Amino acid sequence: MWRLLVALATLAARTVCYVFPPATVLVTTFAQTAARDSSEHVRIYLVRDDTEHEWCTFRSKDAASSAASRANAMVVATAEYNHAHLISIDISENDETADWLVEDHYAIADGRIVSITRIVKLIPEDVLEEDTYSLRSGRLKRTKQAIKSLGENRPITNPPEYSVPSVQLVTHIRHFPFVELLNWANLKASDASDSATRPYCRSYDRKH
């Protein structure tokens, strides 16, 4: 993760119109979605630990951020609930070389994914690609695309050649690798046992 920080700092030095905060790393996904302590509106924070081969969920933003730093996590996520109903999932993933960052926002209604917004940040190429998808009957349809300069945050009319990272989009909630950790009853049971600051973990299939 420190490689991502160095790469972003290098990009920042090239332009005053830098689109990242100076200390941006994956764990800022948590800072950008700080949880409100209310039974009506709740966020949980998820960290993929590739050393232990498990996903862990936290109700504490600070605990999740610390865990992500210790594990040098390449993937983190946030799940948001309203009145016990899952309404969105945000996932951020970068590679070991910190050459790219992929941020996916899944909008959810009535237990189904209804739209996806994907932002791909390619640091060496100075490219930001944003794609919006609608989802009907399990089929994705891209409805909008924008390509910008990552450093200057302006549209690019003639973008350089680049390849998008192969990060699979999810089209059904059951396909999220951490789906077992999204169960609302388990989350409330965790609160009742006074373990909101401790992780609730499940091993993942190593192919994910």
N, C-alpha and C positions, 0 to 999 in steps of 0.2 A: 504493500500500500504506500510505503514511503516513496517508491519510484513514481507513483501517480502524482504525489505532492510535488516532487522535483520537476516533473514534466509540465505540470500546470504553472508552476512558478516561472519556468523558462518562457512559456507562452505569454504569461502576464507581462514579462519584461519587454516583449515585442510591441505592445500596444497599450494605450491608456484606456481603450474601450473594451477591456477584458471582461468576458461574460461570467467568469467564475469568481467567487470570493477567494482571497489569497490562500486560505488554508483548506480549500475544498478537498475532501477525500470521500470515500464511499460512506463513511459513517455520518456525513452531514445529511444524508437522507433522513436520519433520525431527527437532527436538529431542525430540519425544515418542516417536520410534521410532529411537532411537540404535542404530547397527549394532553387532552383535557380530562381532569379527574371527575368524571360523571358517568352514571350508569346509562345515560341516554347516548352519549357520544364518547366512544373509546377507541384508542389506537393501541395496537400491539406491535412489537418490533421483533424481527426475525433475523437471525444470523446463521449463515452456513459455515460450519467449522470443518474444513477439509482434512484436518489432522485427526479429529475424532470421527469423521464421516457421519455427522449428524447436523440436523437443523435444530436450533433452539429459539424459543420464543420468550420475550421479556415484556413485562408491563412497565418497567422502568426504562426510560430513554437512556439515562446515564449508564445503567448496567449493560444495556445492549451495546452502546458505543464502546465501553471498555472491553467487552467480550470480542467485538469486531476487531479492535486494535490488537488484542492479545493473539487472536487467531490469524491475524493478517488476512482477514476475510476478503474474498473476491466478490462475494454476492451477499447483499443484505436486502431486506424487504420491510414494508410496513403494511399492515392490514387495518382498515378502518371500519368501525361498526356504528350504526345508529339504531337505537332501540333494539339492540341484540341482533340486528340484521347486517350482514356483511355488505358494504357499499363500495369499497374500492380496495385495490391492492397495488402497491408501488414496489417495483423491483429495480435495483441498480446492480450492474455487473461490470467489472473491468478485467483486463487480462494482466498476466504477470509482468509484462513489460511496460504497462501503463500507457500503451499506445492508443487505447480506445476506452470509451465508457458508454454503456448502453443503459438507458433509463426507460422503463416501461410503466405506463399508468393504465390500469384496468378498471374501467367503470362497471359496476355490478348492480343489477336490479332484479329483484324476485329470484335470487339464487342463480342468475345467469350473467355471463359477461356480455355487455351490450356494445362496448366500444373500447378501443385500445389506442393510446398515443405512445409512439416510440420515438425517443430522441437518441441519436447516435452521435457521439462526439469523437472525431478522429483527430488526435493531437498533431502527429507529424504532418498530415495533409491540411491542417487548419480548416476542417470542414465540420459543420453541424448539419445533420439531416434529420428532419422531423416528419414523421409519417403518421397519419390518422386513419384508423380502420373502423368500419362498422362490422358488426357480426350478426348474421342471421342464419338460422338453421345450421349452425356450426361452420359456416363459410365466411372467410374474411374477404372484405372488399375495401381496397384502399380508396379513401375519399379525398385525401389531400396530401400533398408533399411540398416541403419547403427545404431549400438548400441554402445555407448561409456560411459566411466566414465565421469560424469559431471565435477568433480573436476580436473581430470588429463587429460581429453581430449584425451583418448586413447581407442582403441577398447576393448570391453569386450567379451571374448570367452564364458564365462558361467555367463550370467547376473543373478542377483537375481530375484525372482518373483516380478512382479509389474503389476499394472493395469494402462491403459492409460485413461486420463480424457475424459469424454464424451462431446467433443466439435465437433459439426457437421461441416463437410466440405461442402462448397457451390459449386454447379456444374453449376450454371447459374447466370449471373450478376444480373438478376431481383430478385434473392433470397437473396441478401445482405440486411440486415435490414435497411441500410442507403442508399439504392439505389436512393431515391428521391434527396439526397444531391449530387449525382454525375453528375447531369445534367450540361453540360458545359455552356450552355446559362445562367443558373442561376448564375454560378460562375463568368462569365464575367459581368453580370449585377451587382453583388455585388462589383466588382472592380470599375465599372463606378460610383457607388453611394458612393465611398470613404468609404466603410465599410469593407475593407479587414482585419482589425484587430478585427472586431466584429463578434460574432458567427451567423451562419445561421443554425437554428435548426428545427427539425421535431420530433414530438412524435413518439415513437415506440410501436409496439405491445408487451405487457408485456410477452408474451410467448417466445420472443427472448432473 
